[in-house]
């Protein structure tokens, strides 16, 4: 019985000995940080290119080989920035024991808030806000406003925000009631100009780009290859000529399918764009994840476009991790079989600021580890030998099963 079991194990080894494989490992190093704390680590294109699409195989290891907890953060495509703008004061006026006023020019098309900087004042003050387009005719904006806590604790002045209904007057006037209180000293008036800034995307490296003009089809076909499967979120065309153009552009992937036992090749459309000389030649795409794509430009009866280059971009991803000062960390990725880790840190992601210090990944190296590789396949590496082993294994299993049944009947 023992001898038969040994033979059975030997057959199992022989059945799988021909399953050689190649595994890609990518590694990198984190820059050392000077202080303990949370850091955001931008993931370079080289890391994402050789990782799983969901980065389930991404790991950060310390010098002892222990995993460092992290979570992945994707920031929005754009963010709002605010810049303080000082308003030009047209005039100041004061009537003793009555009113004081300040007139200033509105630099914005629409305004609904302003920041009033006053010298420290122990007390409160009532005010009105008026608007005008000619400095002659004034109209009400705020009938009764109230300023309180006009006393800065750590400085000689204080900033107070005044809000009011949206308006577009060229000039505004703040009129203070000084009948039962002393006037306040207004040092300056200003506001914040908000702007929407697009976040910079990461450039994707192109391995090769080949252009072919298909005269009969009246199209230009561009074939792009990447180093590996890449995530594409944006494409930019550099068109040099002609001066005026309006072309339909199709991005597609060549794929094959079997219909009625016949293999067919077809084009799977990934995106459709319209290149127009009046508009920007940058396009946001629904996420594309491919290692090669085709771009077809429809020329019709016009001359072909002179496209000097095509750039591809992907949304940046960041890893948030707690790093120790002067510690050396290693990045490991590329094991396609690994599942995504579950760290406690991800539970606190909504409580962690987006404005974190940064750390970068350097010295990225991709190595190919090959096992059981031979230049030529011998008989025991062929498919025939594998099926023979499987058949023998099945026979042995049936033999021992039948013997076991007979023993149980006895």
VEXKE-553409 format. One record per residue (C-alpha): residue in three letters; x, y, z. Coordinates in nm, 2 decimals. Example, Ala and Ser with C-alpha at 12.3 -4.5 7.8 and 13.67 -1.06 7.14 Angstrom:
% VEXKE-553409
+---------+--------+--------+--------+
| residuo |      X |      Y |      Z |
+---------+--------+--------+--------+
|     ALA |   1.23 |  -0.45 |   0.78 |
|     SER |   1.37 |  -0.11 |   0.71 |
+---------+--------+--------+--------+
% end
This chain:
% VEXKE-553409
+---------+--------+--------+--------+
| residuo |      X |      Y |      Z |
+---------+--------+--------+--------+
|     UNK |   0.00 |   0.00 |   0.00 |
|     UNK |   0.28 |   0.24 |   0.10 |
|     UNK |   0.47 |   0.16 |  -0.22 |
|     UNK |   0.16 |   0.23 |  -0.43 |
|     UNK |   0.11 |   0.57 |  -0.26 |
|     UNK |   0.46 |   0.67 |  -0.34 |
|     UNK |   0.41 |   0.58 |  -0.71 |
|     UNK |   0.09 |   0.78 |  -0.70 |
|     UNK |   0.27 |   1.09 |  -0.57 |
|     UNK |   0.54 |   1.05 |  -0.84 |
|     UNK |   0.28 |   1.05 |  -1.11 |
|     UNK |   0.13 |   1.37 |  -0.97 |
|     UNK |   0.47 |   1.54 |  -0.99 |
|     UNK |   0.52 |   1.42 |  -1.34 |
|     UNK |   0.18 |   1.55 |  -1.44 |
|     UNK |   0.27 |   1.91 |  -1.34 |
|     UNK |   0.64 |   1.92 |  -1.40 |
|     UNK |   0.59 |   2.08 |  -1.74 |
|     UNK |   0.40 |   2.38 |  -1.61 |
|     UNK |   0.68 |   2.63 |  -1.64 |
|     UNK |   0.60 |   3.00 |  -1.58 |
|     UNK |   0.74 |   3.35 |  -1.58 |
|     UNK |   0.67 |   3.59 |  -1.30 |
|     UNK |   0.74 |   3.97 |  -1.33 |
|     UNK |   0.86 |   4.15 |  -1.01 |
|     UNK |   0.89 |   4.52 |  -0.99 |
|     UNK |   1.06 |   4.70 |  -0.70 |
|     UNK |   1.14 |   5.05 |  -0.60 |
|     UNK |   1.27 |   5.26 |  -0.31 |
|     UNK |   1.10 |   5.53 |  -0.11 |
|     UNK |   1.28 |   5.85 |  -0.04 |
|     UNK |   1.37 |   5.88 |   0.33 |
|     UNK |   1.16 |   6.13 |   0.53 |
|     UNK |   1.29 |   6.36 |   0.81 |
|     UNK |   0.99 |   6.34 |   1.04 |
|     UNK |   0.75 |   6.07 |   1.15 |
|     UNK |   0.40 |   6.11 |   1.01 |
|     UNK |   0.15 |   6.05 |   0.73 |
|     UNK |   0.28 |   6.11 |   0.37 |
|     UNK |   0.13 |   6.09 |   0.03 |
|     UNK |   0.32 |   5.89 |  -0.23 |
|     UNK |   0.25 |   5.95 |  -0.59 |
|     UNK |   0.25 |   5.62 |  -0.79 |
|     UNK |   0.46 |   5.65 |  -1.11 |
|     UNK |   0.35 |   5.51 |  -1.44 |
|     UNK |   0.61 |   5.24 |  -1.42 |
|     UNK |   0.47 |   5.11 |  -1.10 |
|     UNK |   0.11 |   5.11 |  -1.22 |
|     UNK |   0.20 |   4.96 |  -1.56 |
|     UNK |   0.34 |   4.64 |  -1.41 |
|     UNK |   0.08 |   4.61 |  -1.12 |
|     UNK |  -0.27 |   4.47 |  -1.11 |
|     UNK |  -0.53 |   4.72 |  -1.23 |
|     UNK |  -0.66 |   4.76 |  -0.88 |
|     UNK |  -0.31 |   4.76 |  -0.73 |
|     UNK |  -0.39 |   4.46 |  -0.51 |
|     UNK |  -0.03 |   4.34 |  -0.54 |
|     UNK |   0.13 |   4.67 |  -0.42 |
|     UNK |   0.32 |   4.65 |  -0.09 |
|     UNK |   0.54 |   4.88 |   0.12 |
|     UNK |   0.80 |   4.70 |   0.33 |
|     UNK |   1.03 |   4.83 |   0.60 |
|     UNK |   1.39 |   4.72 |   0.66 |
|     UNK |   1.26 |   4.41 |   0.85 |
|     UNK |   1.03 |   4.31 |   0.56 |
|     UNK |   0.72 |   4.40 |   0.76 |
|     UNK |   0.43 |   4.55 |   0.55 |
|     UNK |   0.35 |   4.91 |   0.61 |
|     UNK |  -0.02 |   4.99 |   0.61 |
|     UNK |  -0.16 |   5.22 |   0.34 |
|     UNK |  -0.47 |   5.32 |   0.15 |
|     UNK |  -0.51 |   5.44 |  -0.21 |
|     UNK |  -0.65 |   5.79 |  -0.28 |
|     UNK |  -0.77 |   5.93 |  -0.61 |
|     UNK |  -0.80 |   6.31 |  -0.62 |
|     UNK |  -1.06 |   6.50 |  -0.82 |
|     UNK |  -0.98 |   6.62 |  -1.17 |
|     UNK |  -0.99 |   6.98 |  -1.06 |
|     UNK |  -0.97 |   7.18 |  -0.74 |
|     UNK |  -1.07 |   7.53 |  -0.62 |
|     UNK |  -0.81 |   7.79 |  -0.54 |
|     UNK |  -0.87 |   8.12 |  -0.36 |
|     UNK |  -0.66 |   8.44 |  -0.39 |
|     UNK |  -0.71 |   8.75 |  -0.18 |
|     UNK |  -0.78 |   9.06 |  -0.38 |
|     UNK |  -0.75 |   9.41 |  -0.23 |
|     UNK |  -1.02 |   9.65 |  -0.34 |
|     UNK |  -0.94 |  10.00 |  -0.45 |
|     UNK |  -1.10 |  10.25 |  -0.21 |
|     UNK |  -1.26 |  10.55 |  -0.38 |
|     UNK |  -1.34 |  10.76 |  -0.08 |
|     UNK |  -1.39 |  10.77 |   0.30 |
|     UNK |  -1.64 |  11.01 |   0.46 |
|     UNK |  -1.74 |  11.07 |   0.83 |
|     UNK |  -2.00 |  11.29 |   0.99 |
|     UNK |  -1.95 |  11.34 |   1.36 |
|     UNK |  -2.20 |  11.16 |   1.59 |
|     UNK |  -2.39 |  11.05 |   1.28 |
|     UNK |  -2.25 |  10.82 |   1.01 |
|     UNK |  -1.92 |  10.72 |   0.85 |
|     UNK |  -1.88 |  10.55 |   0.51 |
|     UNK |  -1.63 |  10.39 |   0.28 |
|     UNK |  -1.67 |  10.36 |  -0.10 |
|     UNK |  -1.47 |  10.10 |  -0.30 |
|     UNK |  -1.47 |   9.96 |  -0.65 |
|     UNK |  -1.59 |   9.60 |  -0.71 |
|     UNK |  -1.33 |   9.41 |  -0.92 |
|     UNK |  -1.55 |   9.10 |  -0.97 |
|     UNK |  -1.84 |   9.04 |  -1.21 |
|     UNK |  -2.05 |   8.90 |  -0.93 |
|     UNK |  -1.99 |   8.96 |  -0.56 |
|     UNK |  -2.16 |   8.83 |  -0.25 |
|     UNK |  -1.89 |   8.85 |   0.02 |
|     UNK |  -1.61 |   9.08 |   0.12 |
|     UNK |  -1.35 |   9.09 |   0.40 |
|     UNK |  -1.33 |   9.41 |   0.61 |
|     UNK |  -1.01 |   9.47 |   0.80 |
|     UNK |  -1.05 |   9.71 |   1.09 |
|     UNK |  -0.84 |   9.83 |   1.37 |
|     UNK |  -0.93 |   9.68 |   1.71 |
|     UNK |  -1.25 |   9.82 |   1.84 |
|     UNK |  -1.41 |   9.74 |   2.18 |
|     UNK |  -1.78 |   9.72 |   2.09 |
|     UNK |  -2.01 |   9.65 |   1.80 |
|     UNK |  -2.13 |   9.84 |   1.50 |
|     UNK |  -2.44 |   9.85 |   1.28 |
|     UNK |  -2.40 |   9.91 |   0.90 |
|     UNK |  -2.57 |   9.93 |   0.56 |
|     UNK |  -2.44 |   9.82 |   0.22 |
|     UNK |  -2.53 |  10.01 |  -0.09 |
|     UNK |  -2.45 |   9.96 |  -0.46 |
|     UNK |  -2.40 |  10.19 |  -0.76 |
|     UNK |  -2.28 |  10.19 |  -1.12 |
|     UNK |  -2.21 |  10.56 |  -1.15 |
|     UNK |  -2.11 |  10.68 |  -0.79 |
|     UNK |  -2.42 |  10.90 |  -0.80 |
|     UNK |  -2.73 |  10.68 |  -0.77 |
|     UNK |  -2.71 |  10.44 |  -0.48 |
|     UNK |  -2.94 |  10.14 |  -0.42 |
|     UNK |  -2.98 |   9.92 |  -0.11 |
|     UNK |  -2.81 |   9.58 |  -0.08 |
|     UNK |  -2.82 |   9.53 |   0.30 |
|     UNK |  -3.05 |   9.74 |   0.51 |
|     UNK |  -2.94 |   9.64 |   0.85 |
|     UNK |  -2.61 |   9.46 |   0.92 |
|     UNK |  -2.43 |   9.40 |   1.25 |
|     UNK |  -2.06 |   9.37 |   1.33 |
|     UNK |  -1.95 |   9.22 |   1.66 |
|     UNK |  -1.63 |   9.09 |   1.82 |
|     UNK |  -1.42 |   9.36 |   1.64 |
|     UNK |  -1.13 |   9.30 |   1.88 |
|     UNK |  -0.84 |   9.09 |   1.77 |
|     UNK |  -0.67 |   8.88 |   2.04 |
|     UNK |  -0.32 |   8.84 |   1.89 |
|     UNK |  -0.29 |   9.14 |   1.66 |
|     UNK |  -0.39 |   9.51 |   1.64 |
|     UNK |  -0.65 |   9.44 |   1.37 |
|     UNK |  -0.93 |   9.20 |   1.29 |
|     UNK |  -1.08 |   9.06 |   0.97 |
|     UNK |  -1.46 |   9.04 |   0.94 |
|     UNK |  -1.65 |   8.87 |   0.66 |
|     UNK |  -1.96 |   9.04 |   0.54 |
|     UNK |  -2.21 |   8.85 |   0.33 |
|     UNK |  -2.50 |   8.99 |   0.12 |
|     UNK |  -2.72 |   8.90 |  -0.18 |
|     UNK |  -2.54 |   8.84 |  -0.50 |
|     UNK |  -2.50 |   9.16 |  -0.70 |
|     UNK |  -2.29 |   9.31 |  -0.99 |
|     UNK |  -2.27 |   9.68 |  -0.89 |
|     UNK |  -1.94 |   9.85 |  -1.01 |
|     UNK |  -1.92 |  10.03 |  -0.67 |
|     UNK |  -2.02 |   9.94 |  -0.32 |
|     UNK |  -2.06 |  10.16 |  -0.01 |
|     UNK |  -2.06 |  10.05 |   0.35 |
|     UNK |  -2.23 |  10.30 |   0.58 |
|     UNK |  -2.18 |  10.28 |   0.95 |
|     UNK |  -2.42 |  10.41 |   1.22 |
|     UNK |  -2.21 |  10.63 |   1.46 |
|     UNK |  -2.50 |  10.80 |   1.64 |
|     UNK |  -2.45 |  10.61 |   1.97 |
|     UNK |  -2.10 |  10.48 |   1.92 |
|     UNK |  -1.76 |  10.60 |   1.81 |
|     UNK |  -1.65 |  10.54 |   1.44 |
|     UNK |  -1.43 |  10.24 |   1.35 |
|     UNK |  -1.11 |  10.26 |   1.16 |
|     UNK |  -1.14 |  10.06 |   0.83 |
|     UNK |  -0.78 |   9.97 |   0.72 |
|     UNK |  -0.86 |   9.79 |   0.40 |
|     UNK |  -1.14 |   9.61 |   0.21 |
|     UNK |  -1.09 |   9.30 |   0.00 |
|     UNK |  -1.23 |   8.96 |  -0.11 |
|     UNK |  -1.13 |   8.62 |  -0.25 |
|     UNK |  -1.12 |   8.54 |  -0.62 |
|     UNK |  -1.20 |   8.17 |  -0.67 |
|     UNK |  -1.06 |   7.98 |  -0.96 |
|     UNK |  -1.10 |   7.62 |  -1.08 |
|     UNK |  -0.76 |   7.46 |  -1.15 |
|     UNK |  -0.73 |   7.14 |  -1.34 |
|     UNK |  -0.51 |   6.88 |  -1.17 |
|     UNK |  -0.21 |   6.77 |  -1.37 |
|     UNK |  -0.23 |   6.42 |  -1.51 |
|     UNK |   0.05 |   6.17 |  -1.54 |
|     UNK |   0.20 |   6.10 |  -1.88 |
|     UNK |   0.19 |   5.75 |  -2.01 |
|     UNK |   0.49 |   5.62 |  -2.19 |
|     UNK |   0.43 |   5.50 |  -2.55 |
|     UNK |   0.64 |   5.21 |  -2.68 |
|     UNK |   0.58 |   5.26 |  -3.05 |
|     UNK |   0.36 |   5.47 |  -3.28 |
|     UNK |   0.30 |   5.37 |  -3.65 |
|     UNK |   0.10 |   5.57 |  -3.90 |
|     UNK |  -0.04 |   5.44 |  -4.22 |
|     UNK |  -0.25 |   5.63 |  -4.48 |
|     UNK |  -0.53 |   5.42 |  -4.62 |
|     UNK |  -0.60 |   5.59 |  -4.96 |
|     UNK |  -0.90 |   5.38 |  -5.06 |
|     UNK |  -1.07 |   5.41 |  -4.73 |
|     UNK |  -0.98 |   5.78 |  -4.71 |
|     UNK |  -0.86 |   5.74 |  -4.35 |
|     UNK |  -0.53 |   5.77 |  -4.15 |
|     UNK |  -0.47 |   5.47 |  -3.92 |
|     UNK |  -0.23 |   5.51 |  -3.62 |
|     UNK |  -0.12 |   5.21 |  -3.43 |
|     UNK |   0.00 |   5.26 |  -3.07 |
|     UNK |   0.17 |   5.01 |  -2.85 |
|     UNK |   0.24 |   5.05 |  -2.48 |
|     UNK |   0.50 |   4.87 |  -2.27 |
|     UNK |   0.22 |   4.70 |  -2.08 |
|     UNK |  -0.15 |   4.73 |  -2.02 |
|     UNK |  -0.20 |   5.10 |  -1.94 |
|     UNK |  -0.49 |   5.30 |  -1.79 |
|     UNK |  -0.57 |   5.59 |  -2.03 |
|     UNK |  -0.79 |   5.88 |  -1.91 |
|     UNK |  -0.69 |   6.15 |  -2.15 |
|     UNK |  -0.55 |   6.19 |  -2.50 |
|     UNK |  -0.39 |   6.50 |  -2.67 |
|     UNK |  -0.33 |   6.55 |  -3.04 |
|     UNK |  -0.05 |   6.78 |  -3.17 |
|     UNK |  -0.19 |   6.89 |  -3.51 |
|     UNK |   0.04 |   7.11 |  -3.72 |
|     UNK |  -0.16 |   7.14 |  -4.05 |
|     UNK |  -0.39 |   7.23 |  -4.22 |
|     UNK |  -0.51 |   7.55 |  -4.05 |
|     UNK |  -0.88 |   7.45 |  -4.07 |
|     UNK |  -1.00 |   7.09 |  -4.01 |
|     UNK |  -1.30 |   6.90 |  -3.88 |
|     UNK |  -1.24 |   6.53 |  -3.85 |
|     UNK |  -1.41 |   6.23 |  -3.69 |
|     UNK |  -1.16 |   6.02 |  -3.48 |
|     UNK |  -1.23 |   5.67 |  -3.36 |
|     UNK |  -1.02 |   5.49 |  -3.10 |
|     UNK |  -1.06 |   5.11 |  -3.12 |
|     UNK |  -0.91 |   4.78 |  -3.03 |
|     UNK |  -0.87 |   4.48 |  -3.27 |
|     UNK |  -1.02 |   4.17 |  -3.12 |
|     UNK |  -1.11 |   3.82 |  -3.24 |
|     UNK |  -1.42 |   3.61 |  -3.19 |
|     UNK |  -1.55 |   3.27 |  -3.30 |
|     UNK |  -1.88 |   3.25 |  -3.49 |
|     UNK |  -1.99 |   2.91 |  -3.62 |
|     UNK |  -1.65 |   2.77 |  -3.57 |
|     UNK |  -1.49 |   3.05 |  -3.77 |
|     UNK |  -1.25 |   3.29 |  -3.61 |
|     UNK |  -1.32 |   3.65 |  -3.71 |
|     UNK |  -1.14 |   3.98 |  -3.63 |
|     UNK |  -1.34 |   4.29 |  -3.55 |
|     UNK |  -1.29 |   4.64 |  -3.42 |
|     UNK |  -1.42 |   4.72 |  -3.07 |
|     UNK |  -1.48 |   5.09 |  -3.04 |
|     UNK |  -1.33 |   5.25 |  -2.73 |
|     UNK |  -1.41 |   5.62 |  -2.79 |
|     UNK |  -1.53 |   5.85 |  -3.07 |
|     UNK |  -1.39 |   6.21 |  -3.08 |
|     UNK |  -1.42 |   6.52 |  -3.31 |
|     UNK |  -1.10 |   6.70 |  -3.40 |
|     UNK |  -1.18 |   7.06 |  -3.48 |
|     UNK |  -0.93 |   7.35 |  -3.54 |
|     UNK |  -1.15 |   7.58 |  -3.33 |
|     UNK |  -1.14 |   7.37 |  -3.02 |
|     UNK |  -0.89 |   7.22 |  -2.78 |
|     UNK |  -0.73 |   6.90 |  -2.90 |
|     UNK |  -0.73 |   6.75 |  -2.55 |
|     UNK |  -1.00 |   6.49 |  -2.48 |
|     UNK |  -1.11 |   6.31 |  -2.15 |
|     UNK |  -1.19 |   5.95 |  -2.21 |
|     UNK |  -1.39 |   5.68 |  -2.03 |
|     UNK |  -1.11 |   5.47 |  -1.88 |
|     UNK |  -0.92 |   5.26 |  -2.14 |
|     UNK |  -0.71 |   4.97 |  -2.01 |
|     UNK |  -0.52 |   4.82 |  -2.30 |
|     UNK |  -0.17 |   4.74 |  -2.41 |
|     UNK |  -0.23 |   4.85 |  -2.77 |
|     UNK |  -0.49 |   5.06 |  -2.95 |
|     UNK |  -0.57 |   5.19 |  -3.30 |
|     UNK |  -0.67 |   5.55 |  -3.38 |
|     UNK |  -0.85 |   5.61 |  -3.71 |
|     UNK |  -0.89 |   5.97 |  -3.85 |
|     UNK |  -1.16 |   6.01 |  -4.12 |
|     UNK |  -1.02 |   6.24 |  -4.39 |
|     UNK |  -1.30 |   6.20 |  -4.66 |
|     UNK |  -1.18 |   6.42 |  -4.95 |
|     UNK |  -0.96 |   6.65 |  -4.75 |
|     UNK |  -0.58 |   6.62 |  -4.72 |
|     UNK |  -0.45 |   6.42 |  -4.43 |
|     UNK |  -0.38 |   6.59 |  -4.10 |
|     UNK |  -0.02 |   6.65 |  -4.01 |
|     UNK |  -0.01 |   6.51 |  -3.66 |
|     UNK |   0.33 |   6.56 |  -3.50 |
|     UNK |   0.26 |   6.37 |  -3.18 |
|     UNK |  -0.01 |   6.21 |  -2.96 |
|     UNK |   0.02 |   6.21 |  -2.59 |
|     UNK |  -0.17 |   5.99 |  -2.34 |
|     UNK |  -0.23 |   6.06 |  -1.97 |
|     UNK |  -0.38 |   5.89 |  -1.67 |
|     UNK |  -0.53 |   6.03 |  -1.35 |
|     UNK |  -0.27 |   6.03 |  -1.07 |
|     UNK |  -0.31 |   5.79 |  -0.78 |
|     UNK |  -0.16 |   5.84 |  -0.44 |
|     UNK |  -0.08 |   5.60 |  -0.16 |
|     UNK |  -0.12 |   5.74 |   0.20 |
|     UNK |   0.10 |   5.58 |   0.46 |
|     UNK |   0.26 |   5.65 |   0.80 |
|     UNK |   0.64 |   5.67 |   0.75 |
|     UNK |   0.91 |   5.68 |   1.01 |
|     UNK |   1.20 |   5.93 |   0.99 |
|     UNK |   1.53 |   5.80 |   0.83 |
|     UNK |   1.37 |   5.46 |   0.77 |
|     UNK |   1.44 |   5.28 |   0.44 |
|     UNK |   1.13 |   5.15 |   0.27 |
|     UNK |   1.10 |   4.92 |  -0.03 |
|     UNK |   0.82 |   4.90 |  -0.28 |
|     UNK |   0.72 |   4.55 |  -0.42 |
|     UNK |   0.46 |   4.48 |  -0.69 |
|     UNK |   0.40 |   4.25 |  -0.99 |
|     UNK |   0.26 |   3.94 |  -0.83 |
|     UNK |  -0.07 |   3.89 |  -1.02 |
|     UNK |  -0.20 |   3.63 |  -0.77 |
|     UNK |  -0.20 |   3.86 |  -0.47 |
|     UNK |  -0.52 |   3.99 |  -0.31 |
|     UNK |  -0.57 |   4.35 |  -0.20 |
|     UNK |  -0.46 |   4.40 |   0.17 |
|     UNK |  -0.70 |   4.52 |   0.44 |
|     UNK |  -0.53 |   4.77 |   0.67 |
|     UNK |  -0.69 |   4.95 |   0.97 |
|     UNK |  -0.56 |   5.28 |   0.83 |
|     UNK |  -0.82 |   5.28 |   0.55 |
|     UNK |  -1.09 |   5.32 |   0.81 |
|     UNK |  -0.96 |   5.67 |   0.88 |
|     UNK |  -0.93 |   5.79 |   0.52 |
|     UNK |  -1.21 |   6.05 |   0.54 |
|     UNK |  -1.04 |   6.21 |   0.85 |
|     UNK |  -0.70 |   6.25 |   0.69 |
|     UNK |  -0.62 |   6.58 |   0.51 |
|     UNK |  -0.54 |   6.59 |   0.14 |
|     UNK |  -0.26 |   6.84 |   0.21 |
|     UNK |   0.01 |   6.60 |   0.33 |
|     UNK |   0.38 |   6.61 |   0.28 |
|     UNK |   0.50 |   6.40 |  -0.01 |
|     UNK |   0.74 |   6.11 |  -0.06 |
|     UNK |   0.85 |   5.97 |  -0.40 |
|     UNK |   0.94 |   5.63 |  -0.54 |
|     UNK |   1.28 |   5.60 |  -0.70 |
|     UNK |   1.51 |   5.33 |  -0.85 |
|     UNK |   1.22 |   5.14 |  -1.01 |
|     UNK |   1.35 |   4.80 |  -1.14 |
|     UNK |   1.15 |   4.53 |  -1.32 |
|     UNK |   1.30 |   4.18 |  -1.32 |
|     UNK |   1.17 |   3.87 |  -1.50 |
|     UNK |   1.21 |   3.55 |  -1.29 |
|     UNK |   1.18 |   3.24 |  -1.50 |
|     UNK |   1.14 |   2.89 |  -1.37 |
|     UNK |   1.18 |   2.56 |  -1.54 |
|     UNK |   1.27 |   2.72 |  -1.87 |
|     UNK |   1.43 |   2.51 |  -2.15 |
|     UNK |   1.54 |   2.60 |  -2.50 |
|     UNK |   1.36 |   2.30 |  -2.65 |
|     UNK |   1.07 |   2.10 |  -2.53 |
|     UNK |   1.14 |   1.73 |  -2.46 |
|     UNK |   0.88 |   1.46 |  -2.48 |
|     UNK |   0.78 |   1.49 |  -2.11 |
|     UNK |   0.71 |   1.86 |  -2.16 |
|     UNK |   0.46 |   1.81 |  -2.45 |
|     UNK |   0.08 |   1.81 |  -2.42 |
|     UNK |   0.07 |   1.44 |  -2.51 |
|     UNK |   0.27 |   1.35 |  -2.21 |
|     UNK |   0.05 |   1.56 |  -1.98 |
|     UNK |  -0.26 |   1.38 |  -2.10 |
|     UNK |  -0.10 |   1.04 |  -2.05 |
|     UNK |  -0.01 |   1.14 |  -1.69 |
|     UNK |  -0.36 |   1.26 |  -1.63 |
|     UNK |  -0.50 |   0.93 |  -1.77 |
|     UNK |  -0.26 |   0.72 |  -1.55 |
|     UNK |  -0.35 |   0.93 |  -1.25 |
|     UNK |  -0.72 |   0.88 |  -1.30 |
|     UNK |  -0.66 |   0.50 |  -1.34 |
|     UNK |  -0.47 |   0.49 |  -1.01 |
|     UNK |  -0.74 |   0.68 |  -0.83 |
|     UNK |  -1.01 |   0.44 |  -0.96 |
|     UNK |  -0.79 |   0.14 |  -0.86 |
|     UNK |  -0.75 |   0.26 |  -0.50 |
|     UNK |  -1.11 |   0.36 |  -0.48 |
|     UNK |  -1.23 |   0.02 |  -0.59 |
|     UNK |  -0.99 |  -0.15 |  -0.35 |
|     UNK |  -1.11 |   0.06 |  -0.06 |
|     UNK |  -1.48 |  -0.03 |  -0.14 |
|     UNK |  -1.39 |  -0.40 |  -0.15 |
|     UNK |  -1.22 |  -0.37 |   0.19 |
|     UNK |  -1.52 |  -0.20 |   0.34 |
|     UNK |  -1.76 |  -0.47 |   0.21 |
|     UNK |  -1.54 |  -0.73 |   0.39 |
+---------+--------+--------+--------+
% end
